[in-house]
Amino acid sequence: MANFQEMIASNKPVLVDFSAEWCGPCKMMPPILKQVKDAMGEKVTIIKIDIDKNPQAADAYKVQSVPTLMIFKNGQTKWRQSGVIQAGELQRVISQFV
């Protein structure tokens, strides 16, 4: 968890995708996140966290449904949404914090 805290303390936006292997909608996120990363490059860091393998992270951020996406900058939560979001909309959201 300490490494996670260091990563989200970055002054560039960090998008965290809380997901689970058993989650159907979560399977839609990897190509969306790849599209976002391809478009935004080094302006954003994207991290995927499996809530079953990292329950302490899910508990710490009160993740109750997946997928849950959160954007952190300088260690603070800047944005949060549960459910699938399209790449274009996600890029617009992230751009606010670049």
C-alpha positions as a LaTeX table, in Angstrom:
\begin{tabular}{lrrr}
\hline
Residue & $x$ (\AA) & $y$ (\AA) & $z$ (\AA) \\
\hline
Met1 & 0.00 & 0.00 & 0.00 \\
Ala2 & 2.96 & 2.36 & 0.64 \\
Asn3 & 3.99 & 2.17 & $-3.03$ \\
Phe4 & 0.40 & 2.97 & $-4.02$ \\
Gln5 & 0.45 & 6.03 & $-1.74$ \\
Glu6 & 3.68 & 7.20 & $-3.41$ \\
Met7 & 2.17 & 6.75 & $-6.88$ \\
Ile8 & $-1.00$ & 8.72 & $-6.16$ \\
Ala9 & 1.05 & 11.51 & $-4.58$ \\
Ser10 & 2.30 & 12.37 & $-8.07$ \\
Asn11 & 1.70 & 15.87 & $-9.41$ \\
Lys12 & 0.39 & 14.35 & $-12.63$ \\
Pro13 & $-3.03$ & 12.67 & $-12.65$ \\
Val14 & $-3.16$ & 9.02 & $-11.65$ \\
Leu15 & $-6.21$ & 7.09 & $-12.85$ \\
Val16 & $-6.95$ & 4.06 & $-10.70$ \\
Asp17 & $-9.22$ & 1.33 & $-12.08$ \\
Phe18 & $-10.60$ & $-0.78$ & $-9.22$ \\
Ser19 & $-11.85$ & $-4.02$ & $-10.76$ \\
Ala20 & $-12.32$ & $-7.75$ & $-10.21$ \\
Glu21 & $-11.89$ & $-10.82$ & $-12.41$ \\
Trp22 & $-15.50$ & $-11.91$ & $-11.87$ \\
Cys23 & $-16.86$ & $-8.50$ & $-12.95$ \\
Gly24 & $-18.37$ & $-8.53$ & $-16.46$ \\
Pro25 & $-18.37$ & $-4.75$ & $-17.05$ \\
Cys26 & $-14.73$ & $-4.60$ & $-15.84$ \\
Lys27 & $-13.74$ & $-6.62$ & $-18.91$ \\
Met28 & $-14.80$ & $-3.62$ & $-21.05$ \\
Met29 & $-12.29$ & $-1.29$ & $-19.39$ \\
Pro30 & $-8.85$ & $-2.49$ & $-20.66$ \\
Pro31 & $-9.40$ & $-1.39$ & $-24.30$ \\
Ile32 & $-10.90$ & 1.92 & $-23.09$ \\
Leu33 & $-7.94$ & 2.54 & $-20.78$ \\
Lys34 & $-5.50$ & 1.63 & $-23.57$ \\
Gln35 & $-7.19$ & 4.16 & $-25.84$ \\
Val36 & $-6.91$ & 6.82 & $-23.12$ \\
Lys37 & $-3.23$ & 6.00 & $-22.49$ \\
Asp38 & $-2.46$ & 6.02 & $-26.23$ \\
Ala39 & $-4.10$ & 9.44 & $-26.57$ \\
Met40 & $-2.70$ & 11.03 & $-23.41$ \\
Gly41 & 0.69 & 9.35 & $-23.15$ \\
Glu42 & 2.83 & 10.49 & $-20.24$ \\
Lys43 & 0.28 & 13.07 & $-19.08$ \\
Val44 & $-1.46$ & 10.36 & $-17.03$ \\
Thr45 & $-0.52$ & 7.24 & $-15.06$ \\
Ile46 & $-3.05$ & 4.40 & $-15.15$ \\
Ile47 & $-3.12$ & 1.74 & $-12.44$ \\
Lys48 & $-5.39$ & $-1.30$ & $-12.22$ \\
Ile49 & $-6.21$ & $-2.72$ & $-8.80$ \\
Asp50 & $-7.96$ & $-6.06$ & $-8.33$ \\
Ile51 & $-10.15$ & $-5.60$ & $-5.24$ \\
Asp52 & $-10.00$ & $-9.32$ & $-4.42$ \\
Lys53 & $-6.19$ & $-9.32$ & $-4.39$ \\
Asn54 & $-5.94$ & $-5.90$ & $-2.68$ \\
Pro55 & $-8.91$ & $-5.67$ & $-0.31$ \\
Gln56 & $-7.12$ & $-3.11$ & 1.87 \\
Ala57 & $-7.06$ & $-0.63$ & $-1.03$ \\
Ala58 & $-10.75$ & $-1.23$ & $-1.75$ \\
Asp59 & $-11.56$ & $-0.72$ & 1.93 \\
Ala60 & $-9.41$ & 2.40 & 2.24 \\
Tyr61 & $-11.27$ & 4.09 & $-0.63$ \\
Lys62 & $-14.68$ & 2.59 & 0.18 \\
Val63 & $-14.96$ & 0.83 & $-3.18$ \\
Gln64 & $-18.24$ & $-1.08$ & $-3.04$ \\
Ser65 & $-18.88$ & $-1.72$ & $-6.73$ \\
Val66 & $-16.65$ & $-2.37$ & $-9.71$ \\
Pro67 & $-15.46$ & $-0.99$ & $-11.96$ \\
Thr68 & $-14.79$ & 2.12 & $-9.90$ \\
Leu69 & $-12.48$ & 4.70 & $-11.45$ \\
Met70 & $-10.72$ & 7.33 & $-9.37$ \\
Ile71 & $-8.37$ & 10.13 & $-10.34$ \\
Phe72 & $-5.76$ & 11.21 & $-7.81$ \\
Lys73 & $-3.39$ & 14.15 & $-8.00$ \\
Asn74 & $-0.97$ & 15.18 & $-5.26$ \\
Gly75 & $-2.42$ & 12.43 & $-3.07$ \\
Gln76 & $-5.95$ & 13.81 & $-3.20$ \\
Thr77 & $-9.04$ & 12.28 & $-4.81$ \\
Lys78 & $-10.07$ & 14.60 & $-7.64$ \\
Trp79 & $-12.77$ & 12.51 & $-9.33$ \\
Arg80 & $-14.60$ & 9.23 & $-8.86$ \\
Gln81 & $-17.13$ & 7.19 & $-10.82$ \\
Ser82 & $-18.51$ & 3.69 & $-10.61$ \\
Gly83 & $-19.35$ & 1.97 & $-13.87$ \\
Val84 & $-17.97$ & 1.92 & $-17.39$ \\
Ile85 & $-17.12$ & 5.26 & $-19.02$ \\
Gln86 & $-16.23$ & 5.84 & $-22.66$ \\
Ala87 & $-12.67$ & 6.81 & $-23.62$ \\
Gly88 & $-13.52$ & 10.28 & $-24.94$ \\
Glu89 & $-15.39$ & 11.26 & $-21.80$ \\
Leu90 & $-12.62$ & 9.87 & $-19.60$ \\
Gln91 & $-9.99$ & 11.85 & $-21.53$ \\
Arg92 & $-12.02$ & 15.05 & $-21.00$ \\
Val93 & $-12.21$ & 14.38 & $-17.27$ \\
Ile94 & $-8.48$ & 13.63 & $-16.96$ \\
Ser95 & $-7.61$ & 16.74 & $-19.01$ \\
Gln96 & $-9.05$ & 18.92 & $-16.24$ \\
Phe97 & $-6.25$ & 17.74 & $-13.96$ \\
Val98 & $-3.27$ & 17.77 & $-16.34$ \\
\hline
\end{tabular}
